[in-house]
Amino acid sequence: MAMDPEAHILIVDDDERIRDLLQKFLIRHGFWVSAARDAAHARRLLAGLEFDLIVLDVMMPGEDGMSLTRSLRETLQTPILLLTAKGETADRIAGLESGADDYLAKPFEPKELLLRINAILRRVPQDAPDAALPKLLHLGPVRYDCGRGELWRGDDLIRLTATEAELMKIFSARAGEPVSRADLVEELGRDGGQAQERAVDVQITRLRRKIENNPRQPRYLQTVRGAGYMLAPD
């Protein structure tokens, strides 16, 4: 069953057979599902509807999935799961760098897609009750509200993807202590392995761009040699 039966998923794939198959499978598992045949069709649906997750094929005629992901990330925080026919690590890394939360190489079992979708939806930060007292971590000009899971620079809310938000939650709970890459992979609900640890590195790089004055010389999200990464607030 779907973890959140109210979740609305958008499937974007130019292959009608795959589109129909995934739509029927996910509806059977309790999701609301819409489908788009290409990037332009997806943009029209996104203009009028809010989705909890986008399942997006990379190889499409016209605007491809990577380009659409990069474009959507400028304004949208909705989690994106890329479907890629290419299993090469470089393509997966490129997908994550473009702003995707996860990827799945074709061909795949629909059940694996369901597991990935539920893992991503679990990572989406839920609105904290207003009664929760905000606990703020200061990272130079940036502050992180632990209660709400929000990152701010002055009066500007910094947009975080679902994975970045989950990383901030993990690091803030263990501020000042290193967290290993293997632990991060596990806490993000990913399968283990070097490819996933490399994927975590990519997410850390993206997060540093949002936190650090100089991402190449991180002051607040530090690499601890041999131990992993550590959030070091002021």
PLY file of the C-alpha trace (Angstrom):
ply
format ascii 1.0
element vertex 234
property float x
property float y
property float z
element edge 233
property int vertex1
property int vertex2
end_header
0.00 0.00 0.00
1.02 3.61 -0.43
2.55 5.12 2.67
0.46 8.25 2.08
-2.74 7.31 0.23
-3.39 10.98 -0.52
-0.06 11.44 -2.33
-0.42 12.68 -5.92
2.26 11.46 -8.34
3.06 12.79 -11.82
4.54 10.29 -14.29
6.36 11.82 -17.27
7.34 9.30 -19.97
7.00 9.36 -23.76
6.43 5.57 -23.84
2.65 5.15 -23.61
2.94 1.49 -22.56
5.19 2.31 -19.57
3.04 5.32 -18.68
-0.14 3.22 -18.55
1.55 0.35 -16.72
2.97 2.60 -13.99
-0.24 4.60 -13.68
-2.35 1.44 -13.15
0.22 -0.07 -10.75
0.48 3.04 -8.56
-3.29 3.66 -8.52
-3.69 0.05 -7.37
-1.34 0.88 -4.49
-3.45 3.80 -3.33
-1.86 6.84 -5.03
-3.48 9.59 -7.07
-1.66 9.53 -10.43
-1.48 11.89 -13.41
0.58 11.21 -16.53
2.31 13.40 -19.11
3.77 12.35 -22.48
6.59 14.93 -22.61
8.14 17.91 -20.80
5.73 20.45 -22.35
2.71 18.38 -21.26
4.25 18.02 -17.76
4.70 21.80 -17.49
1.02 22.36 -18.32
-0.06 19.93 -15.58
2.40 21.44 -13.08
1.04 24.91 -13.78
-2.38 23.91 -12.50
-1.79 21.09 -10.00
0.40 20.37 -7.00
2.16 17.02 -6.88
3.89 15.20 -4.04
6.41 13.50 -6.33
7.41 13.48 -10.01
8.58 10.26 -11.72
10.46 11.50 -14.77
12.00 9.63 -17.71
15.39 11.04 -18.71
15.33 10.08 -22.40
12.45 11.95 -24.04
12.13 13.66 -27.42
12.32 17.45 -27.19
13.32 18.62 -23.72
14.88 15.70 -21.85
14.41 14.78 -18.19
17.70 16.28 -16.98
16.94 19.65 -18.54
13.38 19.63 -17.19
14.67 18.75 -13.70
17.17 21.65 -13.74
14.44 24.03 -14.89
11.85 22.86 -12.32
14.39 23.11 -9.49
14.57 26.88 -9.98
11.06 27.23 -8.53
9.92 23.82 -7.31
10.88 21.68 -4.31
8.74 18.68 -5.29
10.81 15.45 -5.07
11.90 14.10 -8.46
12.73 10.44 -9.20
14.51 9.99 -12.54
14.04 6.90 -14.68
17.14 6.30 -16.75
17.86 3.69 -19.39
21.54 4.18 -18.67
22.99 2.37 -15.69
26.33 4.20 -15.78
27.25 5.96 -12.56
28.12 9.15 -14.47
24.53 9.48 -15.74
23.13 8.89 -12.27
25.44 11.50 -10.77
24.47 13.97 -13.52
20.83 13.37 -12.62
21.44 14.09 -8.94
23.47 17.18 -9.79
20.59 18.48 -11.90
18.45 18.37 -8.74
16.82 14.92 -8.67
16.28 13.16 -5.34
16.84 9.63 -6.60
17.12 7.58 -9.79
16.10 4.14 -10.98
17.71 2.43 -13.97
15.45 0.79 -16.55
14.41 -1.97 -16.72
13.13 -2.12 -13.13
10.52 -4.02 -11.15
7.45 -1.86 -10.40
7.74 -3.03 -6.78
11.19 -1.40 -6.56
9.74 1.87 -7.87
7.08 1.65 -5.14
9.78 1.18 -2.46
11.74 4.18 -3.78
8.62 6.36 -3.92
7.67 5.51 -0.33
11.27 6.14 0.84
11.28 9.60 -0.82
7.84 10.53 0.57
9.04 9.58 4.06
11.88 12.11 3.66
9.63 15.05 2.74
9.58 17.33 5.80
6.16 17.52 7.43
4.98 20.88 8.78
5.90 21.06 12.45
3.15 22.13 14.85
3.29 25.85 15.67
3.54 24.99 19.35
7.02 23.53 18.80
9.56 26.00 20.12
12.00 26.87 17.35
15.55 25.81 17.98
17.85 27.79 15.73
21.31 26.82 14.54
23.38 29.72 13.21
25.70 29.05 10.26
27.19 32.50 9.64
24.57 34.52 7.75
22.40 31.40 7.38
20.17 30.00 10.13
18.44 26.64 10.37
15.13 26.30 12.24
15.24 22.72 13.58
11.56 22.74 14.54
10.30 23.69 11.10
13.13 22.18 9.06
13.67 25.55 7.33
16.90 27.19 6.17
16.95 31.00 6.05
19.35 33.68 4.80
18.08 36.94 6.27
14.39 37.16 5.29
14.82 34.74 2.39
13.77 31.10 2.76
16.35 28.89 1.04
14.67 26.24 -1.08
15.72 22.70 -0.13
14.94 19.51 -2.00
13.44 16.66 0.07
16.85 14.98 0.31
18.64 18.19 1.32
15.98 18.83 3.97
16.44 15.33 5.35
20.24 15.77 5.43
19.85 19.00 7.40
17.55 17.20 9.85
20.13 14.40 10.32
23.06 16.81 10.75
21.25 19.22 13.09
20.26 16.33 15.37
23.95 15.44 15.61
25.51 18.90 15.32
29.20 18.92 16.22
29.66 15.19 15.66
30.75 13.49 12.43
28.22 11.33 10.56
29.68 8.66 8.28
28.64 8.39 4.65
27.37 4.84 5.32
25.14 6.17 8.14
23.82 8.93 5.87
22.98 6.39 3.14
21.15 4.25 5.71
19.26 7.16 7.28
18.14 8.36 3.85
16.60 4.93 3.29
18.91 4.02 0.41
20.49 0.67 -0.37
24.15 0.56 0.65
27.12 0.57 -1.70
29.76 2.87 -3.09
27.47 4.34 -5.77
25.05 5.53 -3.08
27.89 6.97 -0.98
29.04 8.86 -4.08
25.44 10.06 -4.51
25.48 11.38 -0.93
28.67 13.31 -1.76
26.81 15.01 -4.63
23.93 15.98 -2.31
26.43 17.39 0.23
28.07 19.47 -2.53
24.66 20.90 -3.50
23.78 21.62 0.14
27.11 23.42 0.69
26.29 25.79 -2.16
23.23 26.88 -0.16
24.98 27.18 3.21
28.60 28.17 2.69
30.10 31.51 1.67
32.85 29.51 -0.06
31.60 25.95 -0.80
35.14 24.88 -1.79
36.38 25.71 1.71
33.42 24.66 3.86
33.23 26.18 7.31
29.86 24.86 8.50
29.35 21.55 6.68
32.79 20.09 7.17
34.46 16.96 5.84
36.04 15.05 8.72
38.79 12.88 7.24
38.05 9.20 7.73
34.85 9.92 9.69
32.36 11.52 7.28
30.65 14.92 7.41
29.85 17.20 10.33
27.61 20.24 10.81
29.54 22.85 12.83
27.21 25.73 13.76
28.51 28.99 15.33
0 1
1 2
2 3
3 4
4 5
5 6
6 7
7 8
8 9
9 10
10 11
11 12
12 13
13 14
14 15
15 16
16 17
17 18
18 19
19 20
20 21
21 22
22 23
23 24
24 25
25 26
26 27
27 28
28 29
29 30
30 31
31 32
32 33
33 34
34 35
35 36
36 37
37 38
38 39
39 40
40 41
41 42
42 43
43 44
44 45
45 46
46 47
47 48
48 49
49 50
50 51
51 52
52 53
53 54
54 55
55 56
56 57
57 58
58 59
59 60
60 61
61 62
62 63
63 64
64 65
65 66
66 67
67 68
68 69
69 70
70 71
71 72
72 73
73 74
74 75
75 76
76 77
77 78
78 79
79 80
80 81
81 82
82 83
83 84
84 85
85 86
86 87
87 88
88 89
89 90
90 91
91 92
92 93
93 94
94 95
95 96
96 97
97 98
98 99
99 100
100 101
101 102
102 103
103 104
104 105
105 106
106 107
107 108
108 109
109 110
110 111
111 112
112 113
113 114
114 115
115 116
116 117
117 118
118 119
119 120
120 121
121 122
122 123
123 124
124 125
125 126
126 127
127 128
128 129
129 130
130 131
131 132
132 133
133 134
134 135
135 136
136 137
137 138
138 139
139 140
140 141
141 142
142 143
143 144
144 145
145 146
146 147
147 148
148 149
149 150
150 151
151 152
152 153
153 154
154 155
155 156
156 157
157 158
158 159
159 160
160 161
161 162
162 163
163 164
164 165
165 166
166 167
167 168
168 169
169 170
170 171
171 172
172 173
173 174
174 175
175 176
176 177
177 178
178 179
179 180
180 181
181 182
182 183
183 184
184 185
185 186
186 187
187 188
188 189
189 190
190 191
191 192
192 193
193 194
194 195
195 196
196 197
197 198
198 199
199 200
200 201
201 202
202 203
203 204
204 205
205 206
206 207
207 208
208 209
209 210
210 211
211 212
212 213
213 214
214 215
215 216
216 217
217 218
218 219
219 220
220 221
221 222
222 223
223 224
224 225
225 226
226 227
227 228
228 229
229 230
230 231
231 232
232 233
